[in-house]
């Protein structure tokens, strides 16, 4: 089992992770191989895929375990990713709160893909206070609190769980975590 979060993982992946934590399980859920170096953000009309270039290219992605991949600093991918994120989310309510931390990591990324992904994951996990939802309640307690359950279901219905977690973070903020236990159950 690979213990590595994907690159700016999808909200669905985070729902699986929260579900695992609520059940007392450790480790990260596995992701599709390409998700370790790709993410999908909401575009203007169409979703947009952001790919981290990997040293050795596509053949390295196919033959090496994701935890052994290294980031290639070839090209201007950091500038392109941050520009795309700013273009899509720059006017969202929580952009000014999360973007500085996100850009600090992406502007000067670690060369190890696991280190890059883990740095981004830790930032998002802490900023969205996901540990609070795990520590605050079990899944059954979440469902029994009617106000929390109602808001969690409303948010879950409004979110696209295929998009990167940053979509929910920028648009809804830390409150988006209320949707995760309901998607994971």
N, C-alpha and C positions, 0 to 999 in steps of 0.2 A: 504494500500500500504506500502510495506517495503522500507524504505529509507536507504539502505545499499548496498555498492558496493560488488561484488563478490571477492573472493580471487584471486588476480592477474588476473582480468577479461580478457575475450577474446577481441581481437581487434574488433570483431563484436559488443560486448557489448559497447565498447568505441565509435564505430561509431554511435550506437543508442543514447548514451549520448550526443555526439556532435550534432547530429541531433536535439535532444530535446532542447539543449541550443540555437542552431541557430533559432529555432522556438519560443524562449523566454519562454520555459517551465522549471520549476525547478524540483528538485528531481532526483532520479536515476531510470533508467529503471529496471524493475523486471528481475531477472535472474532465471534460473531453480534452484530449491532448492539445488541440489548437488553442484552447482557452488559457493555457499557461502563458501564452505570448500574444493573445488577442483579447479585445473587449469590444462590445458594441454599445455605442451611446445613441441617444435619441438625436436624430438630425432634424433639419427643417424639412419635413415631409417624409424622408426616408431615413431609417437608422444608418449609422455610419460605423464602419469597422476601423479600429485603430490597432495596428500590429507593431509589436516591438521587434526590430531586426535582431536576429540571432546569429552569433559567430558561427560560420559554417553553413549558413542558409537553411533552406528547407530540408536538405538531406540530414543536417544535424538534428533538426526537430523530429524527423522521422526515426532516426536510429538511436539517439541518446535519450536517456530518461530525463524527464522535465527538470528534475533537481540537479542535473549536471549541465544544463544549458547556460551559456554566457551571452550577455547582451553585447551586440555589436554597436559601436558608436559611429558606424558608417552613416553618412547622410545627416539629415536634420530632423530625425524622427521626434526628438524631444520638443523642438519648436513646433512641429506639425501637430503633435498630440495636444500640447498646451493651447495652441491656436484654435484647434477644433473644439476643445472643451470650452474655451472662452467664447467662441462664436455661438455654440449651442446653449450654454448655460450662463453666460455673462450677465443676463438680466434677471436671473432667478433669485428668489429671496435669500437663499443661503450661500450664494456664490462667494461673497466677500468673506465669509467665515471659514470655508473649507479650502478654497482655491489656494491661498498662500502656502498651506502645509503640503498640499498635493503638488504644487509647482516646485517647491523646494526639493522634493524627492525626485521628480521627473527631470528637472533641469540638470541635475548632477547625479544620475542614477548609479547605484552600485553596478559593477560589471557582472555580478552573478545574478541570473534571473530569479533564483529563489530569494536572494536578499532584496531585490527590487520589489517582488511581489509581497514578501512578508512586511517590508517597510510600509507599503501602501495599505496592506490589510490592517496592520496595527493602527495606522492613522485613522482609517475609516471606522474600525471597531471601537476605538476610543472616542472619536468625535461623535459618532452616532449613539454612543453609550449602550452598545449592544450587550455588554456584560450585565448591565442593570436589569435588562429584561430577563436574562437567564437567571440572575440571582433573586429577582423579585418574586418569581412565581414559577410554579410548574405549569405545564400546558393546561391541566384541568382547572387550576386556579385562574388562569388567564380567561378561560371560557366562562367561568362562573361570575366574574366581575362584569356586570352587564354594560356599564359605560365603556370600559376598556374594550370589551368584546365587540360592541357595536362600532366603535371607532376603528378598531383593528380590521374588522370586516369591510368597512367603508374604504379604508386605505388600500386593502388588498384588492378590492374590486377596481380601484382607480389606477393601480400601478401595473406596469409591464415588467413581469419578472424575468423576461429574456434580456432586458437591458442591464447595463452595468449598474451596480449599487449607487454610483455617483449620480445617476439620473434621479433617484428618489431622494438622495441626500441634498442635492442642490434645489430640487423643486419643493420638497416637503420638510426637509430637515430631520433632526433626530426623532421626531414623532413617527417617522416612517417605520421605525422598529416595531411599532405596535402591530403592523401587518404581518411581520415575519412568523410569529407562532401560528397564525391562522393559515398561512400558506403551507407551513411545515406539518400541520396536523392532518 
